[in-house]
Amino acid sequence: MSIKMSEKISVCIPTYNGEEYLRECLDSALYQTYYNTEILIVDDCSSDGTMIIAQEYAALDDRIRIVQNKKNAGLVGNWENCIREASGDWIKFLFKTTFSRLPVWRKCTPLAYAMSRR
């Protein structure tokens, strides 16, 4: 059982006033070696520099897509918006204070694929 490397992972990053950690979170997402990803930042009407940072990163990497909610959806509502907006075959949530210094998605994806076939 192996995953097709053409399958896309949507890395969903729900944010709200996340400027303090967003750079490190995005660096972590971009460090991954599984390249077929969409990095989806869904901002819940932040009042800090979150959107500026997101736009800076999106200008550097075309895998990054930004969605800004029209009105504050709250924690769970923002997660749901991430799922609605995701275009990948798989979804991985990455929260603004969650980082992975190791390239783990390439290893985790075949396991998820195998478990989904049970």
C-alpha positions in Angstrom: 0.0 0.0 0.0 1.6 3.2 -1.1 0.3 6.6 -1.6 0.3 8.3 -5.0 2.8 11.1 -4.7 0.4 13.1 -6.8 -2.1 13.3 -3.9 -2.2 16.8 -2.5 -2.1 17.7 1.2 -3.9 20.8 2.3 -2.0 22.2 5.2 -4.6 24.3 7.0 -3.4 27.1 9.3 -6.3 28.8 11.1 -5.1 32.1 12.5 -6.2 34.9 14.8 -3.7 37.5 15.9 -0.9 35.1 15.3 1.9 37.4 14.3 4.2 36.3 17.1 4.4 32.7 15.9 3.2 32.7 12.3 6.6 33.1 10.7 8.0 30.0 12.5 4.8 28.1 11.7 5.1 28.9 8.0 8.8 28.1 7.9 8.0 24.7 9.4 5.4 24.1 6.7 7.7 25.2 3.9 10.5 22.9 5.3 8.6 19.8 4.6 9.9 17.6 1.8 6.5 16.5 0.5 6.1 19.2 -2.0 2.6 18.6 -3.4 0.9 20.8 -0.8 -1.4 23.7 -0.5 -0.6 25.8 2.5 -3.9 27.5 3.4 -3.9 30.3 5.9 -7.4 31.2 7.0 -7.4 34.4 9.1 -10.2 35.1 11.4 -10.1 38.9 11.2 -6.8 39.5 13.0 -6.1 43.0 14.3 -2.3 42.5 14.4 0.3 41.9 11.7 -0.9 38.4 10.8 -2.1 39.3 7.3 1.0 41.2 6.5 3.2 38.2 7.4 0.9 35.9 5.4 1.0 38.1 2.4 4.8 38.3 2.6 5.1 34.5 2.6 2.5 34.1 -0.2 4.5 36.4 -2.4 7.5 34.0 -2.0 5.8 30.6 -2.5 2.8 29.9 -4.8 1.7 27.0 -2.6 0.5 29.5 0.0 -3.1 30.7 -0.3 -4.7 33.2 2.1 -8.4 33.5 2.9 -9.6 36.2 5.3 -13.0 35.7 6.9 -15.4 38.5 6.3 -16.4 38.4 9.9 -15.0 36.7 13.0 -16.1 33.0 12.9 -14.6 32.0 16.2 -12.2 29.1 16.9 -14.3 26.2 15.6 -15.9 28.2 12.8 -12.4 29.1 11.5 -11.4 25.4 11.5 -14.6 24.6 9.6 -13.7 27.4 7.1 -10.3 25.8 6.6 -11.9 22.5 5.8 -14.3 24.2 3.3 -11.6 26.0 1.6 -9.1 23.1 1.4 -8.6 21.7 -2.1 -6.3 18.7 -1.2 -6.9 15.0 -1.0 -5.7 15.1 2.6 -6.0 17.8 5.3 -3.3 18.5 7.9 -4.0 21.2 10.5 -1.0 23.2 11.6 -1.7 25.7 14.3 0.3 28.9 14.6 2.1 27.6 17.7 2.7 24.1 16.3 6.0 23.6 14.4 7.8 20.6 13.0 11.5 20.9 12.4 11.5 17.4 10.9 10.2 16.6 7.4 7.4 14.3 8.6 4.5 14.7 6.1 6.2 12.5 3.5 6.4 9.7 6.1 2.9 10.3 7.7 1.0 10.4 4.4 1.5 6.7 3.4 0.4 5.7 6.9 -2.8 7.7 6.7 -3.4 6.3 3.3 -3.0 2.7 4.5 -5.3 3.3 7.5 -8.0 4.8 5.3 -8.1 1.6 3.2 -9.1 -0.6 6.2 
